[in-house]
Amino acid sequence: MLDNAPRGSICIEDIEIGMSRSLRKVITDHDIELFAEVSTDHNPVHLDDDYARDTIFCLLYTSDAADE
């Protein structure tokens, strides 16, 4: 489920030099699959662990791959 709840929303007129905001997201295999669908980029280096291992990338950069 997507969580799009506003957190400390601020109007553009209230933005000042020095202000900052951050966002943290754990990228999952599901996120990569969804991105492949919307971008139409189905390159196996992004989607197939076995294929990626035989490239200069060595592995997929997802939360699942980080656990290996």
SULGILIN-V777231 format. One line per field, one symbol per residue. ss: DSSP state (@ for helix, = for strand, . for the rest). phi: phi as a letter, one per 20 degrees, with the letter a starting at -180 (. if undefined). burial: 1 if it has 24 or more other C-alpha atoms within 12 Angstrom, else 0. Layout:
# SULGILIN-V777231
ss = ???
phi = ???
burial = ???
This chain:
# SULGILIN-V777231
ss = ...........@@@..............@@@@@@@@@@@....@@@@.@@@@@.........@@@@..
phi = .eddffcmgcfgfefcgnfbbcccbeedgffffffgffeledgffedcgffffedfembeecffffef
burial = 00000000000000000000000000000001000000000000011000000000001110000000
